[in-house]
Amino acid sequence: MTAPDSDARALLASRIRALLTTQPNVRERTMFGGVSFMVDERMAVAAGRDGDLLVRTNPDDYQAHLERGAVQAEMGNNRPMGRGWLKVPAAALASESELGFWLEIGLQSGSLRD
């Protein structure tokens, strides 16, 4: 029997794959405890085990994205990942348009150079 959390991750990963069909150079990697989606060798988003989404964002837009419902991403033990990383709770990703919004944020920020 599959654990509920892996079902949520698998469902979200499937939804992300469907939205990325027009993107060239997409590959998946297991990272950050989830399925990460790399576009042109830069991580855009990751499907988390609870169906949440880890999103890389432009640090200049960080506060605006928090106001939209994202929360600060953590590496465990309450260690923040930094202003370039957000977690979007699964409940905020119910619609394809909302998932598409966050995916676009990740794609745009993936083109930024550190």
N, C-alpha and C positions, 0 to 999 in steps of 0.2 A: 504494500500500500504506500502511496506517495504522501509525504507530509504536506499539510495545507500550505505551509510557507513556500515550499518549492513549487507548488501549483500556482501560487500568486506570482512568483518570479517568472515561471515559464509562460504564463498568460501575458504578463507585461512584455516579456522579451518577444513574444510572437507579435504583439501589437506594434512594437518598435520596428521589428523586421519589415512588417507590412508598410510602414511609413517611410522606410529607408530604401525602398525598391528603386527609386530614381537616382539615388546617390551612387557615384562610382567609388571604388576602393573602400568598401565596407568590410570589416572583419570583426569577429567576436573573440573576446578573451575573458577568461575567468579572472576577475580582479575585484578588490574591495568587497569580497563576500557575495558577489553577484555576477551577472553577465554584462560585461562592458562592451560597448559598441564604439569601435574605432573607425573614423573616417579620415582617409589620407594620413593614417598613422597617428592621429590625435584623438584622444578619448573625448567623446561628446557626452554620452550618458551611460549609466549602468542601471540595470534592473536589479533591485534589491530583493532579498529573500522574502520580505513581507509585502512585496508588490509596490514598494516605494521606489522613487527614482532619484539617483544621484546625478546631479547636473553640474557641469562645469560652466561657469558664467564669467562675464567680464566683471572684475571687481568694482568698476565704476557704477554698475547697475545693481549691485548686490542689495542695497536697501530697498529699492523698488521691487525686487523679486521677493524679498521677505514680506513685503506688504501684500503681495499677491497670494501668499499662502505657503511659500517655501519656508523651511527652517534651516538653521545652521547645520551643516554636515559635520559629523564627528567620526573619529577613527576608533571609537570605543574608549571606555574609561574617561568620558567627558573631555576628550582632547579634540578641540576644534580643528578642522582641516584647513581653515583659512577663508578669507573673503572671496576666493574664486570658486568655492564649492558650496552647493546647496543640496538639501534633501527635500523632495516633494512627496508628501504623504500619499499613500495609495488612494485615499478617499478623494483627493484633489485631482485625480487622474481618470475619473469615471468616463468623461467624454473624449472622443477622438480629437476634437478641436483643442481641448486643454492639453492632452498629451502632445499633440502637434506643436502647440505653443512652446512647451518646455523643450521638446526635441530641437526646435529651431534655435532656441537660446543656446543649447549645447553645441549645435553645429556651428553657429556663429562664433562662439567663444573658442571652439576647437581650432579655429584658424588664427587665433591670437598666438603670438610667440611669447614664451615666458621670459 
